[in-house]
Amino acid sequence: MRSLLFAAALLIAAPAAAQSIDPAVKARIDRILKATPLIDGHNDLPEQLREHYGYKIDRLASGTAAWQPQALMTDMARLRAGRVGGQFWSVYIDGTVTGDEAIRQTIEQIDIVHRLVAAYPTDLAFARTADDIVRIHRAGRVASLIGIEGGRQIGGSLAALRSFYRLGARYMTLTHNQTTEWADSATDDPKYGGLSPFGLKVVGEMNRLGMLVDLSHVSPDVMRQAIAASRAPVIFSHSSAGGLNGHPRNVPDDVLRLLPANGGVVMVNWVPGFLSPGVWRWDGLRSAEEARLKSIHRASKAAVADGVKAWQAANPRPAVTVTEVADHVDHVARVAGHDHVGIGADLDGIPYTPTGLEGVETYPRLFAELIRRGWTDANLAKLAGGNALRALRGAEAAAAALSNQPPALDQLP
């Protein structure tokens, strides 16, 4: 499904906007990001390397924006230009894959991350703790962590969860787009009214390990129940503000208000449809037109593609820029507090980005916009990575407090 979306986006992708930052503002941003690592909660580069480049990790030093068959939003030179200090690399697999096959595919994705880090030792270094992130950032490299994007990836096995933690996974998203055997997704029919009893056991075992509970993709009921059950801060590794756009992938305001007591962080996403109600509607209309064309041109994919292209020419996608991203950052900060907002752009996991934010080199543009709005250095540092570091340290502290508890041996019914 993601590959189809990427292919469609190539038909309508806008050129990168040439945006410059005032030298004084740039110097201020550089000063902030030298002191505090910019930590992005979600980047899908490993998925792109698996789907389009045969699991290979070479030629990623620079120039990936022009790659074929799939242009990338990430490479080492652009990470440095964007002043990235820490990156959670997503090890996504399709959420319909289950059981032992899900475990195998996840291990293959984790292997990509380990090989990626080993291949670029002057740019990347593997991190397992918050202190590792700080140390690696000070050494001038990008601290690299792993996030598992979907609870089905453990195959219903808490032993697999523990093994993934030992391999370096430091968060797991409880669902992807599908309701799992133990948790409701935001974009699928609910089965449990939130978390099943096994789902609550998964949250407890993640707390015991020191693995962050990621609530992107889950239903609002799961959000509330996981926050109530978790003994550590939760994160939303790549979500935006439901108060500005009611997309099911966004975080409702009542959930944002729960974060101060929990210590959690919403890492704002750059998906245009999550940011803009207009783009969300446009996405739905485009999908409806594609479905109509498929029903007419059952034997011709080319006719469907041509028809979609013609529809897009007649119905241009609404513009989204850094302004909308900053609006969502502002909203989370206003409702939950400046201690509870971060960045989770989802680059290389989305078919197109807001104009001007086409790759990992563009983070300073968001900071420049927030500076224009009056954000202080202290709050910008929290957004950049201070809040994510605090949440990870909270998970580590919870694990230390639970260190005498034995591993959970529960199984799915």
N, C-alpha and C positions, 0 to 999 in steps of 0.2 A: 504493500500500500504506500509506504513512504517513497519508494522508487517512482511510482506513478505520479505522486505529487511533485517530486523533483522534476520529472520530465515535463509536466504541465507548466511548472513555474518558468522553465527556460523560455517558454513562448512569450512571457510577459515581463521578464526580469528587466528592471531599470538599471542603467549604468550607475556605478558608484558615484555618489555626490562628492564633488571636490569641496571639502570644508576645511577651513583653516581655523586654528585656535590662537587667540591673542597671545603673544609671547609671555606676558606677565601671568596670564591665566594658566598657560602651559607650565610655567615654572612652578606655580602653586600646586598644580596637579602632580607634577613630578616629585615635589617635596613630600606630598601626602603619601604617594604610592611608593616612595623609597622607605618611608617609616613603617607603613602598614601594607602587607601583601594584598593585592587585588585577587580575591578568590572567586572564581566563577563556579557555580554549583552544578553545571551540566553542559557537557560538550560531547557530541555524538561522532567525533572523528573515527573511533574504532569501528562503528557500524559502517561508515562509508568505505573504510579500507577493506572490510569484509565483503560488502555487497558489490563494489565496483573495481577493486584492485587486488583481488585474490589474496587477501590477508597480508599483503606486502607493506612494509613500513619504510621503504627507501624513498628518496627524492622529496622528502618533506622539509628540507631546509628552507626553501622559498619557492615562490612562483606557482603555488597550487591554485590560485584563483582562475587560471586559464587551463587547468587540466581537463582532459577528455578521457573517458566519457562523462565524468562528473567533476565539475569545478568544486573546489573545497573552500571553506571559510577559515581554515586553520593551517598554519605552518610555523616553523620555528622563528623565522624572521618577523612574521606578523605578531606572534605572541610577545616578542620583545618590544615591538613598536607599540603594542597596546598596553604595555607595562604590567602584563599578567604576572602575578606572583604565586598563584596556586590554582590548580585546575582539577576538578572532579571529572574524570573521563568516564562517560557512561558506557556500560557493557550491556546495551539493549539487545534483546531478541524479540521476535514477534510474540505478542501476548497470547496467541492461540496455541503455542507450543507448550506441551505439558510433560510431566513425568521425567524419566531419565534422559530423554532427548533434550529437555530444557536445561538440565544440569550440564550435559555435554556441550551444548552450544554456548552456554555461559562461560564454561572453562576456556573454550576457544577464544571468546571475546576477551577474557582476562589475560590470556596469553598475548594477545595483540598489544595490550597496554604495557605489559612487562617488556616485550620486545621493543616497543616504541621508546620507552624510557631508556633502555639499555643502548639503543642505537644513536641517541642524541645526548651523550653525557655532559656536554658543555651547556646544554639548554635545559634539560629536564633532570629531575632526581625524584626517586620514589619516596613518598611520605606515608607514614602510618599514624602519626600523632600530631597534635597541634604544635608541639615544640619542634617537630620535624619541619613543619611548614615554615615557621619563623626562621629556623636555622638555614634552610635551603634558600629562602628568599634573600636573606642577608648575604648568601654566597653568590647571588646574582643568577640563580636558576629558577625554573618554574617547578614548584612542589606539585607532584602528580599523585592523585589519589583515585580510587575506584568507587563508582556508584553503580549498584545493580538496579536496573529500571524495570522492576516488575516482580511481584511476589511469587508468581508461578515459576520463576527461575530456580527456586530451591526444590522444585519437584515434590512439594509436600514433606520435605525432610529437614528437620532441624539440624541433623548432622551435616547436611549440605550447607545450611546457613553458617554453621561454625567453620566449615572448611573454606567457604568464600571469605569469611573474616580473616582466617589465617593467610589467605592469598592476597589480602590487602583491601578488601571491600570495606568501606567505612560508612556507607549508607545503603539502605535498600528501600526503593519505592514499593509500597505495599501492594499496589496493583498497577497495571498499565491500562489500556483502553477497555479491557475485558474484566468483568467481575470474575474473581478467582474462586477456588474451592473454599475460601475462608474470609474474603473481604469484598465489599461492594465497590465497583468502579464508578467514577463520576459520569462515564460515557457509556454505560451499559445498564441493563435491567438489574435492580437490586434483588438480592436473595436473602440477606441476613439482617436487614435493618442496620447495617454497619459492619461490625466485626463478629465473626463466629467465635465460639469458645477457643478454637484452635488459633484463630487470628489474634486473640488476646495473649495466648501463649507465645506467639511469634514476637509480639511487642515486648513481652517480658524477657524473652531470650536475647533479643537485640539489646535491651538495656543491660543485661548481664554481661554481654560481650563488649559493650562500648561502641556499638554500631548505631549510627543515627537513624531514627525512624523518619522516612521521607513520605510526606503526605500529598505530594503532587499526584494527580490522576485519580485520587480516591474520592468517594462520595462525601458530602458534608457530614453525614452521620459517622463515617469512619474517622474523619478529621476530629470531631468532637470526642468520640470514644477513645481514640488513640492518645489524644492530648490528656484526657482524664486518667488514662491507664499508665502513661509513660512516666518513669521516674527520672527521665533525662529530657533536655530540650529536644523538640522535634524540628524538622526543617521541611520546607516546601522547596525542592531543589530547582524547580522551573515552573512557577505559577505567577499569575498576576492578580489584580484586585477586582473582585466581583462587584464591589460598589461602583466601579466605573463601567464595567461591562459584565453582564450576567452570564457569560459563557460558563458552561459547567466545569471547565478546567481551572477556573479562577477561584479565589478564596473569598467566601462571604465575609461581610463585616463582623458578624457575630463571632466568627472563628478568629478573625484578627484580634478581637478584644480578649480572647483567651490566652494570647501569646505572652503578655507580660508576666503572668503568674508561672507559666511554663518555661519561659526563656527562649522560646523558639524563634525561627527566622523564616520569613518569606523571601525567596530569592527571585526577583522579578524577571519574567520571561520576555523575550523579544518577538514572539509569534504575533504577526499583525492581527490575526483573527481574534486573539486573546485580548489585544490592546484596544482594538477599535470595533465598536458595534457595527459600523458601516462595512468593514471588511468581513466581519462574521456573517452579516446578511449576504454580502456578495459571494462568499464561499458557498453558502447554501444554495443560492440561485445558480451558480456555476455548476455545482454538483447535480442539481435538478436538470439543467440543460444537458449535461453529459449523459445522464441516465436516459433522457428522452432520445438523444441521438443514438445511443446504443440500442434502444428498442426499435429504431427505424433501420439502422445500418448494422444488422446483426452479423453480416459477413465481411465487413470492411472496417478495420481499425483506422485506416487512413481517412476514411470519410468522417469517422467520429472525431479524429484529431483535427481535421480541417474545420469541421463544424464548431468545435470548441474554440479554435483559434479565431474564427469569424465572430463568434459571440463575444469573446473577450475584447476584440477590436471595437465592437459596437457598445460594449459595456465596460469601460475601463475600471480597473480596481481602484477603490478610494486610496488616497495617499496616506501613508503613515510615516512619521519621522521620529527623530529622537524626542521630540516634544511629548508624544504620547507615552513613550517609555518613562520619561521623567514624571508625567502625570501619575502613572501607577506607582512609581517609587514614592512620590509625595503623598499619595493616598494611604499607602501602607504605613508610612512614617507618621501620618496624622492620626490614623485610627489605632494602630498598635504601638506606635512610638518609634523613635529613631534607633532604639536598641534592637529592633526586630525586622529590619529590612536588609536585603542583600541583592546580589546579582546572579541570575541563572539563565543566561541568554538562550541556551539550547542551540547554539551554532552547530552547523553540520548535521542537525537533526530536523531542520525546517526547510521548506522549499524556497522561501525568500524571506528577507528581513525588512525592517523599516529602512527607508532611504537614508543613506549616510552611515548605516551600521551594518555594513556588508560582511564584516569579518572580525576576527579577534584583535585586529589593530585599531579598532574604533572605540574602545571603551572610554578613552579620554574625552570624546565628544559628549558622552552622557554626563561626565563630571563637569565639563564646561557649562552645560545647560543648567545643572543644579547650582553651580556657582552663580550663574546669572540670576537664579531665583533666590539667592541669599543664603544658601547652605553654608554652615560653618565648617572649618577644617575638621573639627572633632566629629561632626556627624558624617562628613564624607568618609572619614577613616572607618567609622562603624559600618557604613554601607559597603565600602571596598572589601573589607575582610575581617574587621574587628568583631562583628557580630557572629560571623561564621566560626571564627576561632573560639569565641566564647561558648557557642553551642557545642562544638566538638570537645572542648575541655569539660563541659557539663556531662557529655556522654562518657568521657573517660572517668570522671569523678563518680558517676553512678555505677560504672563497672567496678571500680575499686571498692565501693560500699557493698556491692553484691558479690564480692569475690569468694565468699564462703559458701555461696549457693551452688549446688551441683547442676550440671547441664540438664536442661529439660529434655525428657525422652518421650514427650507426647507425640501421637501420630494422628493423622487425619482419620476421621471415622471411615 
